[in-house]
Amino acid sequence: MPAAADPARADGLPPGPRGLPWVGSAWDLMRDPLGFLDRSAREHGDLVRFRIGGLQAYYLAHPDHVREVLYGQRANFTLSPLREKLVPVLGLGLFTSKGDLHARQRRLMQPVFRK
């Protein structure tokens, strides 16, 4: 189950890699995305917080957390500012859409991911 938040953190936020000034963990994430996420989960637990430039990002390593965000609490989560900026470039596809449009697109794609 999920790792407990670092008790040393007074702000109550999940632990994570410190990253570099200005860029945060962007360099490590770009250089080896899967390796960075795997290391972060092993070192910091199932819920990891890191910075990409000035943005806060969270990595959910436990399937129960992912399920809760995608299904149980999806109305409480919005697109990140970065994804919203991609709408003019990518259009309203599965990656950038939200609400009923996203649910409809997801249902259309689900058969592709089944045996």
N, C-alpha and C positions, 0 to 999 in steps of 0.2 A: 504494500500500500504506500501512499505518499510519504516522502521524508518530511520530517518536521522542519519548520522554519528555523533558521539559525537563531538560538536564544540570545546571541550577542547583539542581534540587530534590534535596535530600539524602535525603528520605524515599522517593524512588523512585516516588511516586504520579504519576498523569497530571496535566498542567497544566489550568488552567481559570480562569474568571472569579472574581474575588475576592468579589464580592457585597457586601452591606451587613452591618453587625453585626446579630446576632440573627436576621435573616430570610434572610441569604445571597442567593441569586439568585431567591428566590420572586417578588419584585415584577416583575422583568424577564420571568420565565417566564409569569406570569399575564397580563401586559400584552400580550405578543406571543410566544406559545410557539414558532411556527415560525421567526420572525425571530431569537429568542434562540438556538435550537439551531443555526440556519444560521451566525450570527455566531460562535458558540462554536467550531464546527468549523473555520471559516475561520481564526480567530485562534489556536486551540490544537491543531488536528490532529484525527485520526480518533477519538481516545479522549479525552473531556473529563470532568473531575471538577468538580462544583459542589455547593454546599450549598443545601438547602431547609430553612430553619430549622435545627434541630439534626441533620438527616439528611444523609448523604453520598449524592449521586446521580452516576451515570455515564451519559454519552451515547455510544453507539457509532455513529459516522457512516459507517463502512465496512461494506458488505454482508457481507464475509468475517467480520468480527467478530460481527455479528448472527447469522449462520449458525452460527458456532462456539458461541455461547452457547445458542441455541435448539435446536441439534441435537447438536453434538459434546460439549458440557459441561453439558447441562441438569440432570443429576443433582447437579452441584456448586453450583447456584444455588437459593436459597430465596426465598420471598416477602419483600418488605420489610416492616418493622413496620407501615407505613402500610397496605399492601394487606391484611395480616392483620386489621387493625382494621376493614376494610371488609366482611369476610365476614358479620358479623351483619346488615349493612345490605343488601348486594348478593346474598348467598347464595353458593353455590359454582358460579359461572359460569366462563366461559372466562378472564376477567380475574383471578379469585381462586383458582381451583382449582390443584392441582398433582398430579404423579405420574400414575398410570394414568387418573384421572378427567380430568385436563387433556388427556392424549393422546387419550382417547376423544372429548372435546368438540371438540378441534381437528380430528380426522378428520371429524367430522360437519359442521363448518363449511367445510372446504376446497372442496367443490364450488361454493359460493357465490362464491368468489374466482377461479374459472377461467373462461376464455372459453367 
